[in-house]
Amino acid sequence: MRRTLTTLRTFAATLCATALVLAGTAATPAQAAGKAPAWESRESGSDARFRGLAAVSRSTAWVAGTKGTVLLTRNGGRTWRNVSPPGAAALEFRDVEAFDARRAVVLAIGEGEASRVFRTDDGGTTWTETFRNADPKAFYDCLTFFDARHGIALGDPVDGRFRILATGDGGRSWRVLPAAGMPAALPGEAAFAASGQCVVTGGRAGGRDAWIATGGAASSRVLHSADRGRTWTAAGAPVPAGDPARGVFGLAFRDRAHGLAVGGDYRAGQPSERAAAASGDGGTTWTTAARPPGGYRSGVAWLPRSRTTALAVGPTGSDVTTDGGRTWRAFDAGSYDTVDCAPDGGCWAAGEKGRTARLTARPGR
């Protein structure tokens, strides 16, 4: 028991020191030791591009990506186990939502039957296909869960309205929700299957709020539902759009009120000014970051138990905010597509060429 208590105290102190470093708070030499946040690469053994990521803890994470690839680590990324569904090599997995080290749901994107959902209850040893899209006009992009039972998946507009797929049994079965509660889509409007964050829920499990990120139209929007996807309202977002390659790509809400939006233009070499915004009223209004990230960003995540600190990632680097999204500063130049943080403070990133990483600290420059 004494050893357990000592371990817990040491772990808590480590988390505290990391939070102090990220938040820019003055820390003692023993707490900070001149270190700054950084991604520590974790070799995945795969060359897939991972746009789906679920951080369960500092030790456990799932990634999902191209060529039907799903990997799982239970030892902090030192080794990854290939737990891909059999026969899925032709599928493009773009999102994974995990409840723990055994239970997870993955989404494959694409037109018609290419959009599918799988669930595992044994750490990926076996999978069950729980949804296969039969509508040739539908294309599903990402999914999210309110709790271990209730979740929704987002599809691009069909007949002028975004499509919502819902589950009430943890992803074992799905139904298309009526379109009557969804505002009409703008011409050219769509969601981006770039990081698994085009539809998200709030920070507290068991809630009913969800948000959708859009782009591709004349303006970007964020849609909000307070009833688990049955009805939605739309609000304009200041992240530039006006082109199929521009808009809001990722959202993160730490509670019902405070949200972050990131995006820009995903094409290499294209400018992405005003690529981030923040909301303090549940997504009704958004304020452009006074100092945005250095370029297009596809993923964003709040640091657990922090009211002001969050991370954003993209192909040209990673940024941190310590003031709730008003200003961002770069801390890494590596390419990542998605980021997620677990309740115990473990933050992970993933991206192209099998890249996976966990947030750590390195000696300051």
RODO-2510 file (C-alpha; in nm, 4 decimals, decimal comma):
residues 365
     n   res          X          Y          Z
     1     m     0,0000     0,0000     0,0000
     2     r     0,2811     0,2435     0,0875
     3     r     0,4524     0,1747    -0,2460
     4     t     0,1200     0,2312    -0,4244
     5     l     0,0694     0,5635    -0,2491
     6     t     0,4234     0,6722    -0,3347
     7     t     0,3677     0,5824    -0,7001
     8     l     0,0429     0,7760    -0,7076
     9     r     0,2065     1,0820    -0,5520
    10     t     0,4930     1,0678    -0,8006
    11     f     0,2493     1,0357    -1,0912
    12     a     0,0408     1,3272    -0,9636
    13     a     0,3502     1,5431    -0,9290
    14     t     0,4531     1,4593    -1,2861
    15     l     0,1120     1,5593    -1,4174
    16     c     0,1252     1,8819    -1,2156
    17     a     0,4667     1,9709    -1,3539
    18     t     0,3528     1,8997    -1,7108
    19     a     0,0454     2,1173    -1,6632
    20     l     0,2602     2,3984    -1,5242
    21     v     0,4964     2,3783    -1,8204
    22     l     0,2138     2,3770    -2,0732
    23     a     0,0281     2,6568    -1,9022
    24     g     0,3364     2,8740    -1,8866
    25     t     0,3024     2,9000    -1,5108
    26     a     0,6141     2,9769    -1,3109
    27     a     0,7353     2,6440    -1,1748
    28     t     1,0157     2,5546    -0,9406
    29     p     1,3330     2,4018    -1,0875
    30     a     1,2281     2,0689    -0,9423
    31     q     0,8917     2,0934    -1,1171
    32     a     0,9957     2,2144    -1,4579
    33     a     1,3719     2,1545    -1,4765
    34     g     1,3939     2,3809    -1,7804
    35     k     1,1668     2,1591    -1,9886
    36     a     0,9051     2,2438    -2,2499
    37     p     0,6243     2,0371    -2,4076
    38     a     0,7153     1,8153    -2,7004
    39     w     0,5957     1,5106    -2,8873
    40     e     0,7955     1,1964    -2,8210
    41     s     0,7729     0,9665    -3,1231
    42     r     0,6388     0,6158    -3,0716
    43     e     0,7303     0,3773    -3,3550
    44     s     0,4102     0,2110    -3,4774
    45     g     0,5617    -0,0318    -3,7263
    46     s     0,3093     0,0765    -3,9899
    47     d     0,3172     0,3081    -4,2901
    48     a    -0,0570     0,3843    -4,2750
    49     r    -0,1826     0,7407    -4,2365
    50     f    -0,3650     0,7652    -3,9061
    51     r    -0,6448     1,0228    -3,8909
    52     g    -0,8403     0,8344    -3,6254
    53     l    -0,7111     0,8435    -3,2670
    54     a    -0,8592     0,7557    -2,9282
    55     a    -0,6547     0,8263    -2,6149
    56     v    -0,7701     0,6020    -2,3305
    57     s    -0,4851     0,6818    -2,0881
    58     r    -0,1139     0,7563    -2,0787
    59     s    -0,0525     0,3890    -2,1502
    60     t    -0,3399     0,2959    -2,3822
    61     a    -0,4385     0,4420    -2,7193
    62     w    -0,5997     0,3320    -3,0459
    63     v    -0,5214     0,4609    -3,3964
    64     a    -0,7099     0,3962    -3,7208
    65     g    -0,6116     0,4799    -4,0756
    66     t    -0,5541     0,3823    -4,4338
    67     k    -0,5494     0,0264    -4,5694
    68     g    -0,8024    -0,0761    -4,3061
    69     t    -0,5431    -0,0402    -4,0307
    70     v    -0,6245    -0,0313    -3,6594
    71     l    -0,3468    -0,0435    -3,3992
    72     l    -0,3605    -0,0620    -3,0192
    73     t    -0,0949     0,0082    -2,7575
    74     r    -0,1197    -0,0734    -2,3891
    75     n     0,2334     0,0179    -2,2858
    76     g     0,2617     0,3860    -2,3675
    77     g     0,3427     0,3314    -2,7348
    78     r     0,6544     0,1199    -2,6844
    79     t     0,4834    -0,1466    -2,8939
    80     w     0,1690    -0,1428    -3,1066
    81     r    -0,0459    -0,4437    -3,1859
    82     n    -0,2140    -0,4700    -3,5258
    83     v    -0,5794    -0,5366    -3,4439
    84     s    -0,7244    -0,4487    -3,7859
    85     p    -1,0596    -0,6053    -3,8774
    86     p    -1,0066    -0,8967    -4,1139
    87     g    -1,0810    -0,8267    -4,4793
    88     a    -1,0749    -0,4478    -4,4285
    89     a    -0,7603    -0,3677    -4,6294
    90     a    -0,9574    -0,1749    -4,8931
    91     l    -1,1255     0,0505    -4,6359
    92     e    -1,0221     0,3982    -4,5189
    93     f    -1,0641     0,4263    -4,1435
    94     r    -1,0869     0,7933    -4,0399
    95     d    -1,2196     0,7765    -3,6848
    96     v    -1,1985     0,5548    -3,3784
    97     e    -1,3773     0,6036    -3,0473
    98     a    -1,2644     0,3845    -2,7565
    99     f    -1,4231     0,3288    -2,4170
   100     d    -1,1237     0,1387    -2,2758
   101     a    -0,8529    -0,1056    -2,3848
   102     r    -1,1093    -0,3644    -2,4973
   103     r    -1,4056    -0,1738    -2,6387
   104     a    -1,3786     0,0473    -2,9452
   105     v    -1,5773     0,1574    -3,2510
   106     v    -1,4161     0,2485    -3,5845
   107     l    -1,5584     0,4297    -3,8871
   108     a    -1,4609     0,3722    -4,2494
   109     i    -1,5434     0,6556    -4,4894
   110     g    -1,6465     0,6673    -4,8523
   111     e    -1,9417     0,6695    -5,0857
   112     g    -2,2071     0,4029    -5,0576
   113     e    -2,0963     0,0781    -4,8979
   114     a    -1,7455     0,2101    -4,8306
   115     s    -1,8912     0,3871    -4,5243
   116     r    -1,9027     0,1250    -4,2493
   117     v    -1,8844     0,0928    -3,8726
   118     f    -1,7149    -0,1879    -3,6760
   119     r    -1,7115    -0,2626    -3,3030
   120     t    -1,4845    -0,4771    -3,0874
   121     d    -1,5319    -0,5889    -2,7270
   122     d    -1,2099    -0,7860    -2,6884
   123     g    -0,9305    -0,5446    -2,7758
   124     g    -0,9539    -0,6045    -3,1491
   125     t    -0,9245    -0,9833    -3,1405
   126     t    -1,2640    -0,9970    -3,3101
   127     w    -1,4759    -0,7304    -3,4802
   128     t    -1,8418    -0,7060    -3,5747
   129     e    -1,9563    -0,4924    -3,8660
   130     t    -2,2516    -0,3050    -3,7184
   131     f    -2,3357    -0,0673    -4,0047
   132     r    -2,2891    -0,0651    -4,3804
   133     n    -2,4218     0,2334    -4,5722
   134     a    -2,6712     0,1323    -4,8408
   135     d    -2,7429     0,4822    -4,9757
   136     p    -2,5144     0,5628    -5,2729
   137     k    -2,5620     0,9352    -5,2040
   138     a    -2,4374     0,9149    -4,8447
   139     f    -2,0764     0,9612    -4,7284
   140     y    -1,9971     0,9398    -4,3576
   141     d    -1,7065     1,1408    -4,2150
   142     c    -1,6659     1,0973    -3,8379
   143     l    -1,8371     0,9810    -3,5197
   144     t    -1,8548     1,0642    -3,1510
   145     f    -2,0069     0,9288    -2,8294
   146     f    -2,1890     1,1026    -2,5454
   147     d    -2,1331     0,8038    -2,3135
   148     a    -2,0734     0,4310    -2,3476
   149     r    -2,4145     0,3788    -2,5082
   150     h    -2,5182     0,6887    -2,7015
   151     g    -2,3332     0,8147    -3,0057
   152     i    -2,3761     0,9697    -3,3494
   153     a    -2,1970     0,9601    -3,6835
   154     l    -2,1962     1,2511    -3,9269
   155     g    -2,2507     1,2230    -4,3002
   156     d    -2,2197     1,4854    -4,5724
   157     p    -2,5446     1,6433    -4,6989
   158     v    -2,7963     1,4170    -4,8681
   159     d    -3,0825     1,5986    -5,0397
   160     g    -2,9563     1,9271    -4,8961
   161     r    -2,9090     1,8318    -4,5294
   162     f    -2,6306     1,6746    -4,3260
   163     r    -2,7148     1,3178    -4,2319
   164     i    -2,6941     1,1890    -3,8737
   165     l    -2,6613     0,8249    -3,7790
   166     a    -2,7375     0,7392    -3,4154
   167     t    -2,6766     0,4510    -3,1758
   168     g    -2,8183     0,3820    -2,8305
   169     d    -2,6343     0,0581    -2,7596
   170     g    -2,2681     0,1507    -2,7853
   171     g    -2,2436     0,1184    -3,1623
   172     r    -2,3909    -0,2316    -3,1909
   173     s    -2,6762    -0,0975    -3,4045
   174     w    -2,7451     0,2301    -3,5878
   175     r    -3,0371     0,4247    -3,7313
   176     v    -3,0590     0,7319    -3,9542
   177     l    -3,2227     1,0216    -3,7678
   178     p    -3,4987     1,2241    -3,9360
   179     a    -3,3662     1,5175    -4,1364
   180     a    -3,6384     1,7584    -4,0217
   181     g    -3,4297     1,8924    -3,7331
   182     m    -3,1255     1,9690    -3,9491
   183     p    -3,0860     2,3158    -4,1101
   184     a    -3,0397     2,3252    -4,4853
   185     a    -2,6809     2,2920    -4,5974
   186     l    -2,5150     2,5771    -4,7813
   187     p    -2,4176     2,5215    -5,1472
   188     g    -2,0971     2,3199    -5,1498
   189     e    -2,0960     2,2701    -4,7717
   190     a    -1,9463     1,9500    -4,6323
   191     a    -1,7538     1,8067    -4,3376
   192     f    -1,3873     1,7083    -4,3472
   193     a    -1,2839     1,3530    -4,2566
   194     a    -0,9407     1,4792    -4,1562
   195     s    -0,9008     1,4066    -3,7857
   196     g    -1,2131     1,2425    -3,6473
   197     q    -1,3185     1,5809    -3,5077
   198     c    -1,5816     1,7062    -3,7505
   199     v    -1,8455     1,6023    -3,4963
   200     v    -1,7687     1,6177    -3,1230
   201     t    -1,9428     1,6126    -2,7866
   202     g    -1,8779     1,8203    -2,4759
   203     g    -1,6210     1,7434    -2,2116
   204     r    -1,8511     1,5663    -1,9619
   205     a    -1,9685     1,2107    -2,0242
   206     g    -2,3434     1,1681    -2,0266
   207     g    -2,4204     1,5057    -2,1806
   208     r    -2,6501     1,5726    -2,4732
   209     d    -2,4581     1,8426    -2,6622
   210     a    -2,2818     1,7875    -2,9944
   211     w    -2,1190     2,0163    -3,2498
   212     i    -2,0469     1,9808    -3,6237
   213     a    -1,7652     2,1561    -3,8122
   214     t    -1,8192     2,2507    -4,1767
   215     g    -1,6410     2,4087    -4,4703
   216     g    -1,6340     2,4084    -4,8463
   217     a    -1,9088     2,6671    -4,8807
   218     a    -1,8964     3,0470    -4,8989
   219     s    -1,8537     3,0526    -4,5204
   220     s    -1,7636     2,8101    -4,2429
   221     r    -2,0223     2,7087    -3,9879
   222     v    -2,0514     2,5237    -3,6578
   223     l    -2,3792     2,3419    -3,5941
   224     h    -2,4944     2,2650    -3,2400
   225     s    -2,7381     2,0086    -3,1020
   226     a    -2,8573     1,9969    -2,7413
   227     d    -3,0598     1,6761    -2,7805
   228     r    -2,8081     1,4195    -2,9061
   229     g    -2,8459     1,5021    -3,2711
   230     r    -3,2203     1,5272    -3,3264
   231     t    -3,2291     1,9056    -3,3798
   232     w    -2,9538     2,1508    -3,4753
   233     t    -2,8854     2,5236    -3,4997
   234     a    -2,6153     2,6804    -3,7169
   235     a    -2,3716     2,9621    -3,6440
   236     g    -2,1098     3,1240    -3,8639
   237     a    -1,7428     3,0668    -3,7837
   238     p    -1,4646     3,3120    -3,8802
   239     v    -1,2272     3,0431    -4,0130
   240     p    -1,1959     3,1221    -4,3872
   241     a    -1,3909     2,9083    -4,6342
   242     g    -1,5040     2,9921    -4,9888
   243     d    -1,3272     2,6902    -5,1419
   244     p    -1,3767     2,3102    -5,1181
   245     a    -1,0361     2,2867    -4,9463
   246     r    -1,1051     2,5445    -4,6732
   247     g    -1,3100     2,5585    -4,3583
   248     v    -1,3272     2,4278    -4,0019
   249     f    -1,1624     2,0862    -3,9827
   250     g    -1,1618     2,0133    -3,6102
   251     l    -1,3519     2,1073    -3,2948
   252     a    -1,2957     2,0550    -2,9221
   253     f    -1,5327     2,1508    -2,6377
   254     r    -1,4192     2,1180    -2,2767
   255     d    -1,7752     2,1761    -2,1504
   256     r    -2,1074     2,3005    -2,2868
   257     a    -1,9784     2,6549    -2,3326
   258     h    -1,6084     2,6619    -2,4182
   259     g    -1,4993     2,5427    -2,7584
   260     l    -1,2117     2,5688    -3,0025
   261     a    -1,2215     2,5476    -3,3817
   262     v    -0,9229     2,4923    -3,6110
   263     g    -0,8862     2,4594    -3,9859
   264     g    -0,7696     2,6618    -4,2819
   265     d    -0,6698     2,5423    -4,6302
   266     y    -0,5414     2,1850    -4,6342
   267     r    -0,3538     2,2221    -4,9626
   268     a     0,0221     2,2312    -4,9165
   269     g     0,1711     2,5761    -4,9635
   270     q    -0,1591     2,7604    -4,9361
   271     p    -0,1947     3,0311    -4,6694
   272     s    -0,4211     2,9626    -4,3730
   273     e    -0,4714     3,2940    -4,1981
   274     r    -0,7222     3,3042    -3,9139
   275     a    -0,7015     2,9252    -3,8846
   276     a    -0,8375     2,9129    -3,5285
   277     a    -1,1255     3,0563    -3,3271
   278     a    -1,2760     3,0198    -2,9800
   279     s    -1,6267     3,0280    -2,8378
   280     g    -1,7454     3,0921    -2,4829
   281     d    -2,1180     3,0483    -2,5452
   282     g    -2,1549     2,6957    -2,6762
   283     g    -2,0688     2,7804    -3,0342
   284     t    -2,3252     3,0556    -3,0860
   285     t    -2,0503     3,3107    -3,1498
   286     w    -1,6814     3,2709    -3,2324
   287     t    -1,3793     3,4975    -3,1963
   288     t    -1,0763     3,4680    -3,4213
   289     a    -0,7488     3,3951    -3,2405
   290     a    -0,5401     3,7106    -3,2016
   291     r    -0,2341     3,4995    -3,2771
   292     p    -0,3429     3,1885    -3,4675
   293     p    -0,1421     2,8715    -3,5298
   294     g     0,1300     2,8864    -3,7922
   295     g    -0,0777     2,7195    -4,0634
   296     y    -0,3580     2,4801    -4,1434
   297     r    -0,4514     2,2664    -3,8428
   298     s    -0,6766     1,9609    -3,8592
   299     g    -0,6904     1,8484    -3,4944
   300     v    -0,7376     2,0151    -3,1571
   301     a    -0,7727     1,8922    -2,7971
   302     w    -0,8067     2,0478    -2,4520
   303     l    -0,5589     1,9421    -2,1864
   304     p    -0,7623     1,7539    -1,9225
   305     r    -0,8598     1,9506    -1,6127
   306     s    -0,7311     2,2731    -1,7697
   307     r    -0,9573     2,5681    -1,8377
   308     t    -0,7111     2,7430    -2,0676
   309     t    -0,4613     2,5008    -2,2251
   310     a    -0,5089     2,3113    -2,5507
   311     l    -0,3091     2,1599    -2,8360
   312     a    -0,3543     2,1894    -3,2140
   313     v    -0,1840     1,9776    -3,4806
   314     g    -0,1459     1,9733    -3,8573
   315     p     0,0925     1,8654    -4,1341
   316     t     0,3259     2,1611    -4,0725
   317     g     0,3466     2,1530    -3,6942
   318     s     0,1860     2,1645    -3,3520
   319     d     0,0829     2,4598    -3,1363
   320     v    -0,0221     2,5188    -2,7771
   321     t    -0,2537     2,7797    -2,6290
   322     t    -0,2481     2,8697    -2,2600
   323     d    -0,5191     3,1369    -2,2736
   324     g    -0,8204     2,9481    -2,4032
   325     g    -0,7467     2,9916    -2,7722
   326     r    -0,6750     3,3647    -2,7870
   327     t    -0,3103     3,3084    -2,8797
   328     w    -0,1157     3,0054    -3,0003
   329     r     0,2578     2,9314    -3,0110
   330     a     0,4410     2,6570    -3,1991
   331     f     0,6218     2,3847    -3,0056
   332     d     0,6856     2,1139    -3,2676
   333     a     0,7443     2,1111    -3,6458
   334     g     0,6454     1,7490    -3,7137
   335     s     0,3484     1,6389    -3,9238
   336     y     0,0416     1,5136    -3,7368
   337     d    -0,3247     1,4944    -3,8406
   338     t    -0,5046     1,4329    -3,5138
   339     v    -0,4621     1,4768    -3,1384
   340     d    -0,6485     1,3466    -2,8347
   341     c    -0,6028     1,3661    -2,4575
   342     a    -0,7118     1,1094    -2,1992
   343     p    -0,8672     1,1908    -1,8605
   344     d    -0,5427     1,1021    -1,6803
   345     g    -0,3517     1,3680    -1,8767
   346     g    -0,2014     1,1440    -2,1437
   347     c    -0,2046     1,3274    -2,4787
   348     w    -0,1381     1,1513    -2,8092
   349     a    -0,0943     1,2547    -3,1735
   350     a    -0,0961     1,0556    -3,4979
   351     g    -0,0553     1,1185    -3,8682
   352     e     0,1080     1,0182    -4,1957
   353     k     0,3590     0,7363    -4,2515
   354     g     0,2547     0,5594    -3,9339
   355     r     0,3495     0,8522    -3,7093
   356     t     0,2362     0,8247    -3,3486
   357     a     0,3571     1,0237    -3,0497
   358     r     0,2826     1,0946    -2,6859
   359     l     0,3190     1,4337    -2,5217
   360     t     0,6205     1,4643    -2,2969
   361     a     0,8779     1,7263    -2,2095
   362     r     1,2260     1,7961    -2,3400
   363     p     1,5114     2,0227    -2,2268
   364     g     1,4295     2,3849    -2,3048
   365     r     1,6234     2,5713    -2,5726
***
